[in-house]
Amino acid sequence: MPEAIEVPTLAGTMDELAGRGFTEHFILANGSLWAADSGQVFPAEEVMIAEYHRFEGASDPDDMAILYAIQTRNGLRGTLVDAFGVYADPGVGAFMRKVVARGQALHVVATGALTLP
């Protein structure tokens, strides 16, 4: 019998990232990244995407999400979650176009999907 393949979940990935120090909860507000726990605010120039994870619901388009693992210039690490596709927040997409991902520009297309150059 074939072995079952464990598919990562959004909650499980968030827990794994928290275990690696990505504990802050980020929210986009007024064109800046707001750290909900510490109250700090960061412009895009002070933010880097360490990694990102995309989740696609096998049967439900509402399950489509992207999880950003973010590090700020001052070393604060946390996560930001957004939908992708038709439910993507255009404000998050606009902010992320200004952010650096692993030293490269991050491209967010109109659907909310990500591509790295």
C-alpha positions in Angstrom: 0.0 0.0 0.0 1.4 3.4 -0.9 2.5 5.6 2.0 0.3 8.6 2.7 1.8 11.9 1.8 1.4 14.6 4.4 0.3 17.9 2.8 1.4 20.9 4.8 -1.3 23.1 6.2 -1.4 26.8 6.8 -1.7 26.4 10.6 1.1 23.7 10.7 3.4 25.9 8.6 2.7 28.9 10.9 3.6 26.8 13.9 6.8 25.6 12.3 7.8 29.1 11.4 7.0 30.3 15.0 9.3 27.5 16.2 12.1 29.1 14.1 11.5 32.6 15.5 8.8 34.0 13.2 6.5 34.9 16.1 5.3 38.4 15.3 1.9 38.8 13.6 2.1 41.4 10.8 -0.9 43.3 9.4 -0.9 45.7 6.5 -2.3 49.1 7.5 -2.1 52.5 5.7 0.5 51.2 3.3 2.9 50.0 6.0 3.5 46.8 7.8 2.2 46.9 11.3 3.5 44.4 14.0 0.4 43.6 15.9 2.1 42.3 19.0 4.8 44.9 19.4 3.1 47.9 17.8 6.0 48.7 15.5 5.4 50.0 12.0 7.6 49.3 9.0 7.8 50.7 5.4 8.5 48.3 2.6 12.2 49.4 2.5 12.7 48.0 6.0 11.1 44.6 5.3 12.5 41.4 3.7 10.7 38.2 2.8 12.7 35.3 4.2 10.4 32.7 2.6 6.9 32.3 1.5 4.5 29.4 1.3 1.5 29.1 -1.0 -1.5 26.9 -0.1 -4.1 25.7 -2.6 -7.4 24.1 -1.4 -7.9 21.0 -3.4 -11.7 21.4 -3.5 -12.3 24.9 -2.2 -10.9 28.1 -3.8 -11.5 29.9 -0.4 -8.6 27.8 0.9 -6.1 29.6 -1.4 -3.6 31.5 0.8 0.0 32.7 0.8 2.0 32.9 4.0 5.0 35.3 4.1 7.8 34.8 6.6 9.1 38.3 7.1 12.1 39.8 8.8 12.5 43.5 9.4 15.7 45.6 9.3 15.8 45.7 13.1 15.5 41.9 13.3 11.8 41.4 14.1 10.5 38.2 12.6 6.9 37.2 11.9 4.3 36.2 9.4 1.7 37.9 7.2 -1.1 35.9 5.6 -3.0 36.9 2.5 -5.4 35.2 0.1 -4.3 34.8 -3.5 -6.3 34.8 -6.7 -9.5 36.8 -6.8 -9.6 37.1 -3.0 -6.1 38.7 -2.7 -5.9 42.0 -0.9 -4.6 44.5 -3.5 -3.0 46.5 -0.7 -0.8 43.6 0.3 0.1 43.0 -3.4 1.1 46.7 -3.8 3.2 46.6 -0.6 4.9 43.3 -1.5 6.0 44.7 -4.9 8.2 47.1 -3.0 9.7 44.4 -0.7 12.9 42.5 -1.2 12.7 38.7 -1.2 15.9 37.0 -0.4 17.9 39.8 -2.0 15.7 39.9 -5.2 12.8 42.0 -6.2 9.5 40.2 -5.6 6.9 40.2 -8.4 3.3 40.0 -7.5 1.0 39.6 -10.5 -2.6 40.8 -10.6 -4.0 37.5 -9.4 -1.9 37.7 -6.2 0.4 34.9 -7.3 4.1 35.4 -6.7 7.1 34.9 -9.0 10.7 35.5 -8.3 12.8 36.8 -11.2 
